[in-house]
Amino acid sequence: AQSVAQPEDQVNVAEGNPLTVKCTYSVSGNPYLFWYVQYPNRGLQFLLKYITGDNLVKGSYGFEAEFNKSQTSFHLKKPSALVSDSALYFCAVRDRLAAGNKLTFGGGTRVLVKP
Amino acid sequence: SQTIHQWPATLVQPVGSPLSLECTVEGTSNPNLYWYRQAAGRGLQLLFYSVGIGQISSEVPQNLSASRPQDRQFILSSKKLLLSDSGFYLCAWSFRGPQIPYEQYFGPGTRLTVT
């Protein structure tokens, strides 16, 4: 069975500082990994995904994520956070053998960027 | 481009009443479709997914059911709502293809309050 852990319920960062949101995963084989963002009372928006190849993946709104196979991690990063980045962030994993393109989501990390 | 719609946006229903939430996708054919529930603004629980008309897979036993009467229409139903059915219901779609890590795209959600 596949699983995702987001160890931090909330991350606080000052505007302009680097932002990191942590994610670790567990799958039986090689993973596909995703990051989503959710603003209040809205659906989730896709940010980026890792399939294979370069361990550093670049996505929307200046976000990037680094895949680390030995540490089974896929941390989301942004070099300089904006107040508008304040939202709920979800990491998700898909086992390559999973039927129906099903994703397993982490519990989410709330990001608060203070001016 | 593809668009996903959900309605209603908000719903307040008494315990024991029926439920019908609708999701439609435009601009694509043969999508995979998914229903999630999000409780208390946190983690997502996959309820149902569908890989084709009339093909529904249930992930969690509950008093909800899902149907897919048309290729791009996905309906979530209940005959008698429980208080525990309250939450934020999200529909999502993805391109179909078991070996391709397609991301899922989410609708705007329905906020259901059971009173």
Interface residues (C-beta under 8 A of the other chain):
Chain A: Y32 F34 Y36 P40 N41 R42 G43 L44 Q45 F46 K49 I51 L88 F90 R94 R96 A99 G100 N101 K102 L103 F105 G106 G107 G108
Chain B: N32 Y34 G41 R42 G43 L44 L46 Y49 V51 S57 F88 L90 A92 S94 R96 G97 P98 Q99 P101 Y102 E103 Q104 Y105 F106 G107 P108 G109 R111
